[in-house]
Amino acid sequence: EVQLVESGGGLVQAGGSLRLSCAASGYTFDDYAIGWFRQAPGKEREGVAYISSSTSRTGYEDSVKGRFTVSSDNAKNTVYLQMNSLKPEDTAVYYCRVSGSPYWGQGTQVTVSS
């Protein structure tokens, strides 16, 4: 059974940092990319970043470029999202997902106060 478990969310002041983790299990980790998504209240879920577990190729949504960094520890089957210079508009529930699959984590809340 594929499982994704996010952690690391919390409340932080604007300008602060958080590191999210996505621990994956139940499939061959190296075979698939993992994406980070977020959903703010009243808004649609949007893609934030992704990483290929096999090539380490990454991609970012424009509003987070230069502030967020996605990385992967293949030995731990875990993907991270380092978020720096956080802004109130980054407030959302953050999810990870195995690319091209219906498998999502349960989400972790990130709240950035101004």
Secondary structure by P-SEA (a helix, b strand, c coil): cbbbbbcbbbbbcccbbbbbbbbbcccccccbbbbbbbbccccccccccccccccccccccccccccbbbbbcccccbbbbbbcccccccccbbbbbcccccccccbbbbbbcc
